[in-house]
Amino acid sequence: MSRVLVLNGPNLGRLGSREPDVYGAQDLSALRVLLSEKAATGTEIDLRQTDDEAELIGWLHEAVDTETPVILNPAAFTHYSYALRDAAKLVTAAGIPLIEVHISNPHARETFRHTSVISAVATGVIAGFGFDSYVLALSAVGRG
């Protein structure tokens, strides 16, 4: 069985109730179901969420150690976490795909959301398609 880490940063545990006009009305449980349905046969979706930057960094280290592709929604960490950027770079430098995803289109929102410190080290970036951003990323890592 192959595995994909689907990692979600701060406040995404509040999906479904947090700004549904921006993020939609579905929660992470619905995302898990969707990705499990769209995943290639024999692919495990390991979906996680944390509000803790250190925990998210540790999960990226785990991806390197286990050679596991990553779909990463860094949420607010996108815009300023150089520590997360360095951990993401470890993933791609090891030749492991890491796709940065966003539910909304950050470039259509507040100016401070226009800059990502993660994008330059990610394999690719998918944004603005709601939960379909994750589905597209699953395909991009070859597991969808």
PEWO-V299620 format. One record per residue. N is the residue number from 1. OMEGA is omega in radians with two decimals (* if undefined). Layout:
n = {N:N}
omega = {OMEGA:OMEGA}
This chain:
n = {1:2:3:4:5:6:7:8:9:10:11:12:13:14:15:16:17:18:19:20:21:22:23:24:25:26:27:28:29:30:31:32:33:34:35:36:37:38:39:40:41:42:43:44:45:46:47:48:49:50:51:52:53:54:55:56:57:58:59:60:61:62:63:64:65:66:67:68:69:70:71:72:73:74:75:76:77:78:79:80:81:82:83:84:85:86:87:88:89:90:91:92:93:94:95:96:97:98:99:100:101:102:103:104:105:106:107:108:109:110:111:112:113:114:115:116:117:118:119:120:121:122:123:124:125:126:127:128:129:130:131:132:133:134:135:136:137:138:139:140:141:142:143:144}
omega = {3.04:-3.06:3.02:3.02:3.08:-2.98:-3.07:-3.09:-2.95:3.07:3.14:2.98:3.13:3.09:-3.10:3.12:-3.12:3.08:-3.11:3.09:3.12:-2.97:-3.12:-3.04:-3.10:-3.11:-3.11:3.08:3.10:3.09:3.12:3.13:-3.13:-3.10:3.09:3.10:-3.07:-3.09:3.06:3.10:3.13:3.12:3.08:3.05:3.12:-3.05:-3.11:3.07:3.07:2.99:-3.03:-3.11:-3.12:3.12:3.12:3.09:3.10:3.11:3.08:3.05:3.09:3.13:3.10:-3.07:-3.09:-3.14:-3.08:3.07:-3.05:2.88:-2.99:2.92:-3.07:3.12:-3.07:3.10:3.13:-2.88:-3.05:-3.02:3.09:3.06:3.09:3.09:-3.12:3.10:3.09:3.12:3.06:-3.14:-3.07:3.10:3.08:3.13:-3.13:3.14:3.03:-3.13:3.05:3.12:3.02:3.14:3.10:3.06:-3.09:-3.10:3.10:-3.09:-3.09:-3.07:-3.10:3.12:-3.07:-3.09:3.03:3.04:-3.12:-2.99:-3.06:3.14:3.12:3.03:3.12:-3.11:3.08:-3.06:2.95:-3.08:-3.11:3.13:3.09:3.03:3.12:3.13:3.09:3.11:3.10:3.07:-3.12:3.10:3.05:-3.11:-3.10:*}
